Amino acid sequence: MSRNPRLQDRRIYPHWSRDTVRFCDQDAAGHVNNVAICAYLETGRLTFVRDAGLMHQAPPLRAISAGLDVSFLRESHWPGDVEIGCGVLSLGTSSIRIGSGVFKDGACIATAEMTIVRLNGATPHPLDAATRQALEALRLRDG
């Protein structure tokens, strides 16, 4: 589970996206449920991957999710929007570890650490120099 308090700091994120809190995102108790929060994280991750250029590569290269560690920090409610911050935590040979925070009404409601693996077909494919350089520019900042 991701309990990295640094991920709760808005100032560290170089990349942002938004999502809408839908009425159907609530559970029976009227809270935004954990599945909806994971969907917000997916919006952030996929927007980050797209904007970093990892979706614009010729097939069979692709970037897939290999792991998701989430911390649910605060209750949240409908209506409203969420802001999802993302940035690179670390780079492996063919993988990227992303840190993310979901913010609603000024509060961090969830954080996550996500692993993305670059594949060529079904085989891990090393990150090339240009991709590494682009991703280095998207590292999480100091708070």
N, CA, C and O atoms as a MOPAC input file, in Angstrom:
PM7 MOZYME 1SCF
protein

 N      0.83900 1    -1.17400 1     0.00000 1
 C      0.00000 1     0.00000 1     0.00000 1
 C      0.88600 1     1.24100 1     0.00000 1
 O      1.89600 1     1.29500 1     0.70200 1
 N      0.50200 1     2.22400 1    -0.78500 1
 C      1.26800 1     3.46100 1    -0.89900 1
 C      0.90100 1     4.41000 1     0.23200 1
 O     -0.18500 1     4.99000 1     0.23100 1
 N      1.79100 1     4.56800 1     1.18800 1
 C      1.57600 1     5.50400 1     2.29000 1
 C      2.63600 1     6.58900 1     2.26600 1
 O      3.03800 1     7.09600 1     3.31400 1
 N      3.09000 1     6.94600 1     1.07100 1
 C      4.11200 1     7.95800 1     0.89800 1
 C      3.48300 1     9.33900 1     1.09900 1
 O      2.75400 1     9.80900 1     0.22600 1
 N      3.75300 1    10.00400 1     2.24400 1
 C      3.11100 1    11.30300 1     2.51500 1
 C      3.49900 1    12.37400 1     1.49800 1
 O      2.75900 1    13.33700 1     1.29900 1
 N      4.63700 1    12.21300 1     0.86300 1
 C      5.06400 1    13.17300 1    -0.16600 1
 C      4.03900 1    13.29300 1    -1.28500 1
 O      3.87300 1    14.36600 1    -1.86600 1
 N      3.34800 1    12.19100 1    -1.59200 1
 C      2.38500 1    12.18700 1    -2.69500 1
 C      1.14000 1    13.02200 1    -2.40200 1
 O      0.32500 1    13.24500 1    -3.29700 1
 N      0.98300 1    13.48600 1    -1.16000 1
 C     -0.16300 1    14.33300 1    -0.79900 1
 C      0.10700 1    15.81500 1    -1.05600 1
 O     -0.77400 1    16.64700 1    -0.83700 1
 N      1.30100 1    16.15200 1    -1.51400 1
 C      1.71800 1    17.53400 1    -1.74600 1
 C      1.48500 1    17.91100 1    -3.21000 1
 O      2.16000 1    17.39300 1    -4.10000 1
 N      0.54100 1    18.80100 1    -3.45600 1
 C      0.20400 1    19.23100 1    -4.82600 1
 C      1.40900 1    19.78600 1    -5.57600 1
 O      1.49100 1    19.65600 1    -6.79700 1
 N      2.33600 1    20.39800 1    -4.86500 1
 C      3.44400 1    21.12000 1    -5.50900 1
 C      4.41700 1    20.20800 1    -6.24700 1
 O      5.20900 1    20.69100 1    -7.05600 1
 N      4.38000 1    18.91300 1    -5.99000 1
 C      5.39300 1    18.02600 1    -6.58000 1
 C      5.03300 1    17.52300 1    -7.97600 1
 O      5.88200 1    16.95900 1    -8.66700 1
 N      3.78200 1    17.72200 1    -8.39800 1
 C      3.32100 1    17.08600 1    -9.63800 1
 C      3.57800 1    17.94800 1   -10.86900 1
 O      3.15300 1    19.10300 1   -10.91700 1
 N      4.27500 1    17.39300 1   -11.86900 1
 C      4.50800 1    18.12500 1   -13.10900 1
 C      3.37800 1    17.96400 1   -14.13300 1
 O      3.33600 1    18.68600 1   -15.13000 1
 N      2.47300 1    17.03000 1   -13.89100 1
 C      1.42600 1    16.73000 1   -14.87700 1
 C      0.07200 1    16.64200 1   -14.17600 1
 O     -0.05500 1    16.03300 1   -13.11400 1
 N     -0.94400 1    17.26700 1   -14.79700 1
 C     -2.29300 1    17.28600 1   -14.20500 1
 C     -3.35700 1    16.91400 1   -15.21900 1
 O     -3.24300 1    17.21600 1   -16.40700 1
 N     -4.39100 1    16.25300 1   -14.72800 1
 C     -5.60300 1    15.99600 1   -15.50900 1
 C     -6.79700 1    16.13800 1   -14.57100 1
 O     -6.63600 1    16.26800 1   -13.35800 1
 N     -7.99000 1    16.11000 1   -15.14600 1
 C     -9.21400 1    16.28800 1   -14.36500 1
 C    -10.19900 1    15.17200 1   -14.69500 1
 O    -10.13400 1    14.56000 1   -15.76100 1
 N    -11.10700 1    14.92200 1   -13.76500 1
 C    -12.21000 1    14.00000 1   -14.00700 1
 C    -13.41800 1    14.51500 1   -13.24400 1
 O    -13.27800 1    15.31800 1   -12.32100 1
 N    -14.58700 1    14.06300 1   -13.62100 1
 C    -15.83600 1    14.48200 1   -12.99000 1
 C    -16.30400 1    13.42000 1   -12.01200 1
 O    -16.30800 1    12.23000 1   -12.32500 1
 N    -16.69800 1    13.86000 1   -10.82400 1
 C    -17.30700 1    12.94800 1    -9.85300 1
 C    -18.76900 1    12.78100 1   -10.27500 1
 O    -19.53500 1    13.74400 1   -10.30000 1
 N    -19.13300 1    11.55800 1   -10.60100 1
 C    -20.48500 1    11.27100 1   -11.05500 1
 C    -21.34900 1    10.79900 1    -9.88200 1
 O    -20.83600 1    10.24600 1    -8.90900 1
 N    -22.63900 1    11.01600 1    -9.97800 1
 C    -23.56600 1    10.56300 1    -8.94300 1
 C    -23.40700 1     9.06200 1    -8.71600 1
 O    -23.45200 1     8.59600 1    -7.57800 1
 N    -23.22400 1     8.31300 1    -9.78800 1
 C    -23.09600 1     6.85300 1    -9.69500 1
 C    -21.77200 1     6.41100 1    -9.07900 1
 O    -21.57600 1     5.21900 1    -8.84300 1
 N    -20.86200 1     7.34300 1    -8.81500 1
 C    -19.59200 1     6.99900 1    -8.16700 1
 C    -19.75300 1     6.76700 1    -6.66600 1
 O    -18.81500 1     6.32300 1    -6.00500 1
 N    -20.91800 1     7.06000 1    -6.13300 1
 C    -21.15400 1     6.92300 1    -4.69700 1
 C    -21.55900 1     5.49700 1    -4.31800 1
 O    -22.14500 1     4.76500 1    -5.11500 1
 N    -21.23000 1     5.13000 1    -3.08800 1
 C    -21.68500 1     3.85700 1    -2.55300 1
 C    -22.97700 1     4.07500 1    -1.76500 1
 O    -23.51200 1     5.18400 1    -1.75500 1
 N    -23.47400 1     3.04500 1    -1.11600 1
 C    -24.74100 1     3.13200 1    -0.37700 1
 C    -24.68000 1     4.13400 1     0.76900 1
 O    -25.71300 1     4.64600 1     1.19900 1
 N    -23.48100 1     4.41900 1     1.26700 1
 C    -23.32100 1     5.38500 1     2.36000 1
 C    -23.17000 1     6.81700 1     1.84900 1
 O    -23.04200 1     7.74900 1     2.64400 1
 N    -23.18400 1     6.99700 1     0.52200 1
 C    -23.07300 1     8.33400 1    -0.04800 1
 C    -21.64900 1     8.83100 1    -0.22300 1
 O    -21.43500 1    10.01800 1    -0.47000 1
 N    -20.67300 1     7.94400 1    -0.09700 1
 C    -19.26500 1     8.29900 1    -0.30200 1
 C    -18.83700 1     7.88500 1    -1.69900 1
 O    -19.35200 1     6.91300 1    -2.25000 1
 N    -17.89500 1     8.62200 1    -2.27300 1
 C    -17.29200 1     8.16900 1    -3.52300 1
 C    -16.57000 1     6.86200 1    -3.20200 1
 O    -15.74500 1     6.80900 1    -2.29000 1
 N    -16.88200 1     5.81500 1    -3.95400 1
 C    -16.33300 1     4.49400 1    -3.61200 1
 C    -14.93100 1     4.27900 1    -4.18500 1
 O    -14.46400 1     5.03200 1    -5.04000 1
 N    -14.28300 1     3.23600 1    -3.69000 1
 C    -12.89100 1     2.97300 1    -4.06100 1
 C    -12.72900 1     2.64500 1    -5.54500 1
 O    -11.69100 1     2.95500 1    -6.13100 1
 N    -13.72200 1     2.03300 1    -6.15400 1
 C    -13.62800 1     1.71500 1    -7.58300 1
 C    -13.61100 1     3.00600 1    -8.40500 1
 O    -12.86900 1     3.11200 1    -9.38200 1
 N    -14.43300 1     3.99000 1    -8.00700 1
 C    -14.44600 1     5.27600 1    -8.70300 1
 C    -13.09900 1     5.97500 1    -8.56000 1
 O    -12.59800 1     6.55600 1    -9.52300 1
 N    -12.51100 1     5.92500 1    -7.37000 1
 C    -11.20800 1     6.55900 1    -7.16500 1
 C    -10.15300 1     5.89400 1    -8.04100 1
 O     -9.28700 1     6.57700 1    -8.58800 1
 N    -10.21200 1     4.58600 1    -8.18000 1
 C     -9.28400 1     3.89000 1    -9.08000 1
 C     -9.51900 1     4.31600 1   -10.52900 1
 O     -8.57000 1     4.38300 1   -11.31000 1
 N    -10.75900 1     4.60100 1   -10.89600 1
 C    -11.04900 1     5.09100 1   -12.24900 1
 C    -10.44800 1     6.47800 1   -12.45300 1
 O     -9.94000 1     6.76900 1   -13.53600 1
 N    -10.49400 1     7.34900 1   -11.42800 1
 C     -9.85600 1     8.66500 1   -11.53900 1
 C     -8.34700 1     8.49600 1   -11.73300 1
 O     -7.73500 1     9.19000 1   -12.54400 1
 N     -7.76200 1     7.57000 1   -10.98000 1
 C     -6.32800 1     7.29800 1   -11.12200 1
 C     -6.00500 1     6.79000 1   -12.53000 1
 O     -4.96300 1     7.12600 1   -13.09300 1
 N     -6.90300 1     5.98200 1   -13.08900 1
 C     -6.70700 1     5.50100 1   -14.45800 1
 C     -6.73200 1     6.66800 1   -15.45000 1
 O     -5.91900 1     6.72000 1   -16.37200 1
 N     -7.66700 1     7.60100 1   -15.25600 1
 C     -7.71300 1     8.78900 1   -16.10800 1
 C     -6.38400 1     9.52800 1   -16.04000 1
 O     -5.82600 1     9.91000 1   -17.06900 1
 N     -5.88100 1     9.72900 1   -14.82700 1
 C     -4.60200 1    10.41600 1   -14.66700 1
 C     -3.45700 1     9.66700 1   -15.31700 1
 O     -2.64300 1    10.25900 1   -16.02500 1
 N     -3.39300 1     8.35700 1   -15.07800 1
 C     -2.31200 1     7.53400 1   -15.62700 1
 C     -2.33000 1     7.53500 1   -17.15000 1
 O     -1.29200 1     7.73500 1   -17.78100 1
 N     -3.49500 1     7.31500 1   -17.74400 1
 C     -3.57600 1     7.24200 1   -19.20100 1
 C     -3.31000 1     8.59000 1   -19.85300 1
 O     -2.70000 1     8.64800 1   -20.92100 1
 N     -3.76000 1     9.67900 1   -19.22700 1
 C     -3.46700 1    11.01500 1   -19.75000 1
 C     -1.96700 1    11.28300 1   -19.67300 1
 O     -1.38100 1    11.84000 1   -20.60100 1
 N     -1.35000 1    10.88400 1   -18.56200 1
 C      0.09100 1    11.02700 1   -18.38700 1
 C      0.84500 1    10.22900 1   -19.45400 1
 O      1.75100 1    10.75600 1   -20.10000 1
 N      0.47400 1     8.96800 1   -19.63700 1
 C      1.12800 1     8.10200 1   -20.62300 1
 C      0.97800 1     8.68400 1   -22.03100 1
 O      1.92900 1     8.69300 1   -22.81200 1
 N     -0.21400 1     9.16600 1   -22.34100 1
 C     -0.43900 1     9.77400 1   -23.66400 1
 C      0.43300 1    11.01200 1   -23.83800 1
 O      1.13700 1    11.14700 1   -24.83900 1
 N      0.38200 1    11.92200 1   -22.85000 1
 C      1.11500 1    13.17500 1   -22.97100 1
 C      2.63300 1    12.96800 1   -22.94200 1
 O      3.37500 1    13.78700 1   -23.48300 1
 N      3.09800 1    11.88500 1   -22.32100 1
 C      4.52900 1    11.56000 1   -22.30000 1
 C      4.98700 1    10.92800 1   -23.61300 1
 O      6.18100 1    10.69300 1   -23.80000 1
 N      4.05500 1    10.65000 1   -24.51800 1
 C      4.39800 1    10.10400 1   -25.82400 1
 C      4.46000 1     8.59500 1   -25.88600 1
 O      4.89300 1     8.03600 1   -26.89400 1
 N      4.03400 1     7.91800 1   -24.82300 1
 C      4.12700 1     6.45500 1   -24.81800 1
 C      2.99100 1     5.78400 1   -25.59100 1
 O      3.05400 1     4.58200 1   -25.84700 1
 N      1.96100 1     6.53400 1   -25.96600 1
 C      0.87500 1     5.95900 1   -26.77200 1
 C      1.07800 1     6.23800 1   -28.25300 1
 O      0.38500 1     5.66900 1   -29.09600 1
 N      2.01700 1     7.10300 1   -28.57000 1
 C      2.19800 1     7.52800 1   -29.95100 1
 C      3.28700 1     6.74700 1   -30.66800 1
 O      3.79600 1     7.18600 1   -31.69900 1
 N      3.64000 1     5.60500 1   -30.12800 1
 C      4.69000 1     4.79100 1   -30.73000 1
 C      4.06300 1     3.75000 1   -31.65200 1
 O      2.94800 1     3.28200 1   -31.42400 1
 N      4.79600 1     3.40600 1   -32.68100 1
 C      4.27400 1     2.45900 1   -33.66400 1
 C      4.07200 1     1.08700 1   -33.02700 1
 O      4.92700 1     0.61100 1   -32.27900 1
 N      2.92400 1     0.44600 1   -33.33100 1
 C      2.72800 1    -0.92500 1   -32.84500 1
 C      3.84700 1    -1.80700 1   -33.36500 1
 O      4.35900 1    -1.54900 1   -34.45400 1
 N      4.23800 1    -2.81300 1   -32.65100 1
 C      3.56600 1    -3.41000 1   -31.50600 1
 C      3.98500 1    -2.83600 1   -30.14700 1
 O      3.68800 1    -3.45400 1   -29.12400 1
 N      4.67800 1    -1.65200 1   -30.09200 1
 C      5.03900 1    -1.06300 1   -28.80000 1
 C      3.79600 1    -0.54200 1   -28.09300 1
 O      2.92100 1     0.07200 1   -28.70300 1
 N      3.74200 1    -0.80400 1   -26.78100 1
 C      2.62400 1    -0.32400 1   -25.97600 1
 C      3.07400 1    -0.22400 1   -24.52900 1
 O      4.08900 1    -0.80200 1   -24.14100 1
 N      2.31500 1     0.51000 1   -23.74000 1
 C      2.60000 1     0.65600 1   -22.31400 1
 C      1.39300 1     0.12700 1   -21.54200 1
 O      0.27100 1     0.59400 1   -21.73700 1
 N      1.63000 1    -0.84900 1   -20.66700 1
 C      0.52200 1    -1.45100 1   -19.92500 1
 C      0.73100 1    -1.26800 1   -18.42500 1
 O      1.85300 1    -1.10900 1   -17.94500 1
 N     -0.37000 1    -1.29700 1   -17.71300 1
 C     -0.33200 1    -1.20900 1   -16.25800 1
 C      0.09300 1    -2.55700 1   -15.69200 1
 O     -0.45300 1    -3.59800 1   -16.05900 1
 N      1.08300 1    -2.52500 1   -14.78500 1
 C      1.56800 1    -3.76100 1   -14.17300 1
 C      1.32800 1    -3.78500 1   -12.66900 1
 O      1.55600 1    -4.80900 1   -12.02500 1
 N      0.87400 1    -2.67800 1   -12.10400 1
 C      0.64000 1    -2.65300 1   -10.66600 1
 C      0.03200 1    -1.34200 1   -10.22800 1
 O      0.24300 1    -0.30000 1   -10.84800 1
 N     -0.73400 1    -1.41000 1    -9.14000 1
 C     -1.39700 1    -0.23200 1    -8.59200 1
 C     -1.50500 1    -0.40900 1    -7.08300 1
 O     -2.16700 1    -1.32700 1    -6.59900 1
 N     -0.84700 1     0.48100 1    -6.34500 1
 C     -0.92000 1     0.49700 1    -4.88400 1
 C     -1.59600 1     1.79800 1    -4.47700 1
 O     -1.05100 1     2.87800 1    -4.70100 1
 N     -2.77800 1     1.70200 1    -3.88200 1
 C     -3.58900 1     2.88700 1    -3.57000 1
 C     -3.75100 1     3.04800 1    -2.07400 1
 O     -3.90100 1     2.07500 1    -1.33500 1
 N     -3.71900 1     4.31000 1    -1.64100 1
 C     -4.08800 1     4.66300 1    -0.27300 1
 C     -5.30700 1     5.57300 1    -0.34600 1
 O     -5.25700 1     6.63600 1    -0.96300 1
 N     -6.38300 1     5.16300 1     0.27400 1
 C     -7.60200 1     5.97300 1     0.35800 1
 C     -7.48900 1     6.79500 1     1.63200 1
 O     -7.45600 1     6.23500 1     2.72700 1
 N     -7.42900 1     8.11700 1     1.50200 1
 C     -7.06900 1     8.98000 1     2.61800 1
 C     -8.23200 1     9.70600 1     3.27200 1
 O     -8.23800 1     9.89800 1     4.48800 1
 N     -9.22300 1    10.11400 1     2.47700 1
 C    -10.34200 1    10.89200 1     2.99900 1
 C    -11.62000 1    10.52000 1     2.26500 1
 O    -11.59500 1    10.07900 1     1.11600 1
 N    -12.72800 1    10.70900 1     2.95300 1
 C    -14.01900 1    10.54300 1     2.29800 1
 C    -14.21500 1    11.67500 1     1.29500 1
 O    -13.66700 1    12.76700 1     1.43900 1
 N    -15.00600 1    11.37900 1     0.28700 1
 C    -15.33200 1    12.37400 1    -0.71900 1
 C    -16.77800 1    12.15300 1    -1.14900 1
 O    -17.33700 1    11.07500 1    -0.94900 1
 N    -17.37500 1    13.18100 1    -1.73900 1
 C    -18.79500 1    13.12400 1    -2.08300 1
 C    -19.04300 1    13.76300 1    -3.44100 1
 O    -18.24200 1    14.55500 1    -3.93900 1
 N    -20.17600 1    13.39500 1    -4.02100 1
 C    -20.68600 1    14.00300 1    -5.23700 1
 C    -21.39200 1    15.27600 1    -4.82900 1
 O    -21.95300 1    15.30000 1    -3.73300 1
 N    -21.41100 1    16.32500 1    -5.60900 1
 C    -20.87600 1    16.50600 1    -6.96400 1
 C    -19.48300 1    17.12800 1    -6.91400 1
 O    -18.94000 1    17.40000 1    -5.84300 1
 N    -18.92800 1    17.34300 1    -8.09200 1
 C    -17.65800 1    18.04100 1    -8.18600 1
 C    -16.72800 1    17.43200 1    -9.20800 1
 O    -17.09600 1    16.55000 1    -9.98500 1
 N    -15.51400 1    17.93400 1    -9.17800 1
 C    -14.45400 1    17.45000 1   -10.04500 1
 C    -13.27700 1    17.04800 1    -9.17700 1
 O    -13.14500 1    17.49800 1    -8.03900 1
 N    -12.43000 1    16.20100 1    -9.72200 1
 C    -11.16600 1    15.86300 1    -9.07600 1
 C    -10.03700 1    16.26800 1   -10.00800 1
 O    -10.18800 1    16.28900 1   -11.22900 1
 N     -8.90400 1    16.58700 1    -9.40100 1
 C     -7.67600 1    16.85000 1   -10.13600 1
 C     -6.72300 1    15.71200 1    -9.79800 1
 O     -6.58300 1    15.32200 1    -8.63900 1
 N     -6.07600 1    15.19100 1   -10.82500 1
 C     -5.17300 1    14.06000 1   -10.64300 1
 C     -3.77000 1    14.49700 1   -11.05300 1
 O     -3.51800 1    14.81300 1   -12.21600 1
 N     -2.86400 1    14.51000 1   -10.08000 1
 C     -1.47300 1    14.84300 1   -10.35200 1
 C     -0.66800 1    13.57300 1   -10.56200 1
 O     -0.88900 1    12.57100 1    -9.88300 1
 N      0.27000 1    13.61600 1   -11.50900 1
 C      1.12800 1    12.46500 1   -11.79300 1
 C      2.56100 1    12.92200 1   -12.04600 1
 O      2.81100 1    14.03500 1   -12.51000 1
 N      3.48400 1    12.03400 1   -11.73000 1
 C      4.88500 1    12.28100 1   -12.02200 1
 C      5.68100 1    11.00500 1   -11.86400 1
 O      5.24000 1    10.06400 1   -11.20500 1
 N      6.84800 1    10.97800 1   -12.46600 1
 C      7.71800 1     9.79900 1   -12.43500 1
 C      8.40100 1     9.69800 1   -11.07800 1
 O      9.03200 1    10.64700 1   -10.61100 1
 N      8.26300 1     8.53400 1   -10.45500 1
 C      9.00900 1     8.20400 1    -9.23600 1
 C     10.36100 1     7.58800 1    -9.58400 1
 O     11.38600 1     7.95800 1    -9.01200 1
 N     10.35400 1     6.64100 1   -10.53000 1
 C     11.59700 1     5.97100 1   -10.92200 1
 C     11.43300 1     5.35100 1   -12.29900 1
 O     10.32300 1     5.10000 1   -12.76800 1
 N     12.58900 1     5.11000 1   -12.93600 1
 C     12.63400 1     4.45500 1   -14.23800 1
 C     13.43500 1     3.17700 1   -14.11900 1
 O     14.51700 1     3.15300 1   -13.53300 1
 N     12.88400 1     2.11100 1   -14.68700 1
 C     13.60300 1     0.84500 1   -14.77700 1
 C     14.09500 1     0.64700 1   -16.19500 1
 O     14.13900 1     1.59500 1   -16.97900 1
 N     14.46300 1    -0.56800 1   -16.52400 1
 C     14.92300 1    -0.86500 1   -17.88000 1
 C     13.78500 1    -0.71800 1   -18.88100 1
 O     13.94900 1    -0.09900 1   -19.93300 1
 N     12.62800 1    -1.29100 1   -18.54800 1
 C     11.46100 1    -1.21000 1   -19.43500 1
 C     10.21400 1    -0.76300 1   -18.66700 1
 O      9.10000 1    -0.86400 1   -19.18100 1
 N     10.39700 1    -0.27200 1   -17.44700 1
 C      9.24600 1     0.09900 1   -16.62300 1
 C      9.36600 1     1.51900 1   -16.09200 1
 O     10.45100 1     2.09600 1   -16.01100 1
 N      8.21100 1     2.05600 1   -15.73500 1
 C      8.09900 1     3.39900 1   -15.18200 1
 C      7.24500 1     3.29300 1   -13.92600 1
 O      6.16500 1     2.70300 1   -13.96100 1
 N      7.70700 1     3.84900 1   -12.83400 1
 C      6.93200 1     3.90000 1   -11.59100 1
 C      6.43700 1     5.33200 1   -11.45500 1
 O      7.22300 1     6.27800 1   -11.40700 1
 N      5.10800 1     5.47100 1   -11.39500 1
 C      4.46700 1     6.77800 1   -11.34300 1
 C      3.86300 1     6.99500 1    -9.96300 1
 O      3.25800 1     6.09000 1    -9.38900 1
 N      4.03400 1     8.21000 1    -9.43500 1
 C      3.35300 1     8.61700 1    -8.21800 1
 C      2.18900 1     9.50200 1    -8.60300 1
 O      2.27400 1    10.28000 1    -9.55400 1
 N      1.08800 1     9.37900 1    -7.85300 1
 C     -0.11400 1    10.12200 1    -8.21200 1
 C     -0.89600 1    10.52600 1    -6.97100 1
 O     -0.85800 1     9.84400 1    -5.94700 1
 N     -1.60300 1    11.64300 1    -7.07800 1
 C     -2.49800 1    12.09300 1    -6.02600 1
 C     -3.81200 1    12.54500 1    -6.62800 1
 O     -3.83800 1    13.16500 1    -7.69100 1
 N     -4.91600 1    12.23000 1    -5.93800 1
 C     -6.24900 1    12.65700 1    -6.36200 1
 C     -6.70200 1    13.72200 1    -5.36600 1
 O     -6.72700 1    13.48700 1    -4.15800 1
 N     -7.05900 1    14.89500 1    -5.88900 1
 C     -7.42300 1    16.03500 1    -5.05600 1
 C     -8.84400 1    16.49400 1    -5.37700 1
 O     -9.21900 1    16.63500 1    -6.54100 1
 N     -9.63000 1    16.72500 1    -4.31300 1
 C    -10.99500 1    17.24100 1    -4.46300 1
 C    -11.21900 1    18.30800 1    -3.40300 1
 O    -10.94700 1    18.09900 1    -2.22100 1
 N    -11.71600 1    19.44600 1    -3.84500 1
 C    -12.01500 1    20.55500 1    -2.93800 1
 C    -10.81000 1    20.91400 1    -2.07000 1
 O    -10.95300 1    21.20300 1    -0.88200 1
 N     -9.62800 1    20.89100 1    -2.67200 1
 C     -8.41000 1    21.28700 1    -1.98200 1
 C     -7.75800 1    20.22000 1    -1.12200 1
 O     -6.67500 1    20.45200 1    -0.58300 1
 N     -8.38000 1    19.06100 1    -0.97500 1
 C     -7.83800 1    17.99500 1    -0.11500 1
 C     -7.40400 1    16.80600 1    -0.96500 1
 O     -8.01500 1    16.49300 1    -1.98800 1
 N     -6.34000 1    16.15400 1    -0.51900 1
 C     -5.88700 1    14.92200 1    -1.16800 1
 C     -6.73900 1    13.77200 1    -0.62600 1
 O     -6.69300 1    13.46900 1     0.56700 1
 N     -7.51300 1    13.13600 1    -1.50400 1
 C     -8.39600 1    12.05100 1    -1.06000 1
 C     -7.78500 1    10.66800 1    -1.28700 1
 O     -8.23600 1     9.68500 1    -0.69900 1
 N     -6.75200 1    10.59200 1    -2.14700 1
 C     -6.10000 1     9.30100 1    -2.39600 1
 C     -4.74000 1     9.54400 1    -3.02700 1
 O     -4.52800 1    10.53900 1    -3.72000 1
 N     -3.82400 1     8.61700 1    -2.77700 1
 C     -2.53500 1     8.61200 1    -3.45300 1
 C     -2.30300 1     7.21600 1    -4.01000 1
 O     -2.93000 1     6.24500 1    -3.58600 1
 N     -1.39000 1     7.13900 1    -4.96500 1
 C     -1.09800 1     5.83100 1    -5.56200 1
 C      0.31100 1     5.80900 1    -6.12200 1
 O      0.87700 1     6.83500 1    -6.49900 1
 N      0.85000 1     4.61500 1    -6.16200 1
 C      2.06500 1     4.32700 1    -6.90600 1
 C      1.68600 1     3.28500 1    -7.94600 1
 O      1.11600 1     2.24300 1    -7.62300 1
 N      2.01200 1     3.58200 1    -9.19900 1
 C      1.60300 1     2.73400 1   -10.31300 1
 C      2.82000 1     2.35600 1   -11.13800 1
 O      3.71100 1     3.17800 1   -11.35400 1
 N      2.85800 1     1.12000 1   -11.59700 1
 C      3.94600 1     0.66000 1   -12.45800 1
 C      3.39200 1     0.43100 1   -13.85500 1
 O      2.36100 1    -0.21500 1   -14.04100 1
 N      4.10400 1     0.97700 1   -14.82800 1
 C      3.78100 1     0.79500 1   -16.24100 1
 C      4.96600 1     0.09400 1   -16.88500 1
 O      6.11700 1     0.44300 1   -16.62100 1
 N      4.69200 1    -0.88500 1   -17.72200 1
 C      5.74600 1    -1.60700 1   -18.43100 1
 C      5.57700 1    -1.37500 1   -19.92500 1
 O      4.47800 1    -1.48600 1   -20.46800 1
 N      6.67300 1    -1.05500 1   -20.56700 1
 C      6.66900 1    -0.89600 1   -22.01900 1
 C      6.90600 1    -2.26900 1   -22.63800 1
 O      7.85700 1    -2.96900 1   -22.29100 1
 N      6.02900 1    -2.63200 1   -23.55100 1
 C      6.11300 1    -3.94400 1   -24.20200 1
 C      6.25800 1    -3.79100 1   -25.70600 1
 O      5.78500 1    -2.82800 1   -26.31000 1
 N      6.93000 1    -4.77400 1   -26.28900 1
 C      6.95300 1    -4.96300 1   -27.73200 1
 C      6.24300 1    -6.28700 1   -27.94500 1
 O      6.83300 1    -7.35100 1   -27.75900 1
 N      4.97000 1    -6.22500 1   -28.33700 1
 C      4.13700 1    -7.42500 1   -28.34600 1
 C      3.89000 1    -7.83200 1   -26.91400 1
 O      3.24800 1    -7.09500 1   -26.16500 1
 N      4.38800 1    -8.99500 1   -26.51400 1
 C      4.22300 1    -9.47000 1   -25.14100 1
 C      5.53300 1    -9.45600 1   -24.35500 1
 O      5.59100 1    -9.95900 1   -23.23300 1
 N      6.59200 1    -8.87700 1   -24.94900 1
 C      7.91900 1    -8.90200 1   -24.33900 1
 C      8.30000 1    -7.51400 1   -23.83900 1
 O      8.13100 1    -6.53700 1   -24.56900 1
 N      8.81500 1    -7.40100 1   -22.60500 1
 C      9.29100 1    -6.09400 1   -22.13200 1
 C     10.29700 1    -5.50200 1   -23.11300 1
 O     11.17800 1    -6.19500 1   -23.62200 1
 N     10.14300 1    -4.19300 1   -23.36500 1
 C     10.97500 1    -3.48900 1   -24.34600 1
 C     11.68400 1    -2.32800 1   -23.65300 1
 O     11.01900 1    -1.48700 1   -23.04800 1
 N     13.01100 1    -2.25800 1   -23.72500 1
 C     13.74900 1    -1.20000 1   -23.02600 1
 C     13.31300 1     0.20100 1   -23.44800 1
 O     12.96600 1     0.45300 1   -24.60200 1
 N     13.34600 1     1.09700 1   -22.46900 1
 C     13.07900 1     2.50800 1   -22.74700 1
 C     14.28000 1     3.08400 1   -23.49600 1
 O     15.41500 1     2.96900 1   -23.03400 1
 N     14.03500 1     3.69800 1   -24.64200 1
 C     15.12900 1     4.28300 1   -25.42100 1
 C     15.53100 1     5.63400 1   -24.82200 1
 O     14.84600 1     6.16100 1   -23.94500 1
 N     16.63700 1     6.18000 1   -25.30100 1
 C     17.19100 1     7.41800 1   -24.74500 1
 C     16.21100 1     8.58600 1   -24.84400 1
 O     16.07400 1     9.35400 1   -23.89100 1
 N     15.53000 1     8.73200 1   -25.97600 1
 C     14.58500 1     9.84600 1   -26.14900 1
 C     13.40500 1     9.72600 1   -25.17400 1
 O     12.96100 1    10.72400 1   -24.60500 1
 N     12.90500 1     8.50900 1   -24.98700 1
 C     11.80500 1     8.28400 1   -24.04700 1
 C     12.26200 1     8.56600 1   -22.62800 1
 O     11.53600 1     9.19100 1   -21.85500 1
 N     13.45200 1     8.11400 1   -22.27900 1
 C     14.00000 1     8.38200 1   -20.94100 1
 C     14.12800 1     9.88700 1   -20.69500 1
 O     13.80000 1    10.37700 1   -19.61400 1
 N     14.59800 1    10.60300 1   -21.69300 1
 C     14.77000 1    12.04800 1   -21.55000 1
 C     13.42300 1    12.73000 1   -21.33500 1
 O     13.30200 1    13.61300 1   -20.48500 1
 N     12.42000 1    12.32800 1   -22.09400 1
 C     11.08000 1    12.90400 1   -21.93600 1
 C     10.51700 1    12.58900 1   -20.55300 1
 O      9.89100 1    13.44500 1   -19.92700 1
 N     10.73600 1    11.37100 1   -20.07800 1
 C     10.22100 1    10.97600 1   -18.76600 1
 C     10.98100 1    11.64800 1   -17.62400 1
 O     10.39200 1    11.95000 1   -16.58700 1
 N     12.28000 1    11.88500 1   -17.80100 1
 C     13.05900 1    12.59300 1   -16.76500 1
 C     12.48800 1    13.98300 1   -16.52500 1
 O     12.51000 1    14.48200 1   -15.40000 1
 N     11.97800 1    14.60500 1   -17.57700 1
 C     11.37800 1    15.94100 1   -17.44300 1
 C     10.06900 1    15.89100 1   -16.66000 1
 O      9.57500 1    16.92800 1   -16.21800 1
 N      9.50400 1    14.69700 1   -16.48300 1
 C      8.22300 1    14.53100 1   -15.77400 1
 C      8.40400 1    13.90100 1   -14.39600 1
 O      7.44800 1    13.37700 1   -13.82500 1
 N      9.61600 1    13.94900 1   -13.86100 1
 C      9.85000 1    13.43700 1   -12.50000 1
 C      9.11400 1    14.30500 1   -11.49800 1
 O      8.91100 1    15.50000 1   -11.71100 1
 N      8.71400 1    13.66700 1   -10.38500 1
 C      8.11200 1    14.41800 1    -9.29000 1
 C      9.11800 1    15.45400 1    -8.78400 1
 O     10.31600 1    15.18500 1    -8.69300 1
 N      8.61000 1    16.63000 1    -8.46200 1
 C      9.46600 1    17.70900 1    -7.96500 1
 C      9.67100 1    17.59100 1    -6.47000 1
 O      8.95300 1    16.86100 1    -5.78800 1
 N     10.65400 1    18.31300 1    -5.96800 1
 C     10.80900 1    18.44400 1    -4.52400 1
 C      9.70200 1    19.34900 1    -3.99800 1
 O      9.31600 1    20.31600 1    -4.65500 1
 N      9.19500 1    19.03200 1    -2.81500 1
 C      8.08300 1    19.79000 1    -2.23000 1
 C      8.42900 1    21.08700 1    -1.70900 1
 O      7.56400 1    21.79800 1    -1.19900 1

